[in-house]
Amino acid sequence: LGDDTVLEASRTKTRPPPLYKVLLLNDDFTPMDFVIQVLQVFFFMDREKATRIMLQVHTQGRGVCGVYAKDVAATKVEQVLQFARSHQHPLQCVMEEN
Ligand code: TYC
């Protein structure tokens, strides 16, 4: 009887929804100041933090901008890609399950 209760609990328990990292990828063409602007506007970073993350992407190839629920992460990626395209920069932004 007690065992049934434990089994029922393990079968019906739901997992919390996964979170997604939003990452910027390095390239050779997007200006550093543009990347800093992206981090300030879309990820609400102050200039100091935005500069630190930009330099991390520049030297290590990629860097985390933030961690969000799936739909929020997808919207951030689309906003960044649209903004970069509209300024004709090849900046790439992707999301990754945490
Ligand atoms: N590597 C770029 C340059 O030297 C700067 C850059 C940083 C580009 C971060 C993209 O996600 C990026 N101008």
Boltz pocket constraint, residues with backbone or C-beta under 6 A from the ligand:
constraints:
  - pocket:
      binder: B
      contacts: [[A, 24], [A, 25], [A, 26], [A, 27], [A, 28], [A, 29], [A, 30], [A, 31], [A, 32], [A, 35], [A, 54], [A, 55], [A, 57], [A, 58], [A, 91], [A, 92]]
      max_distance: 6.0
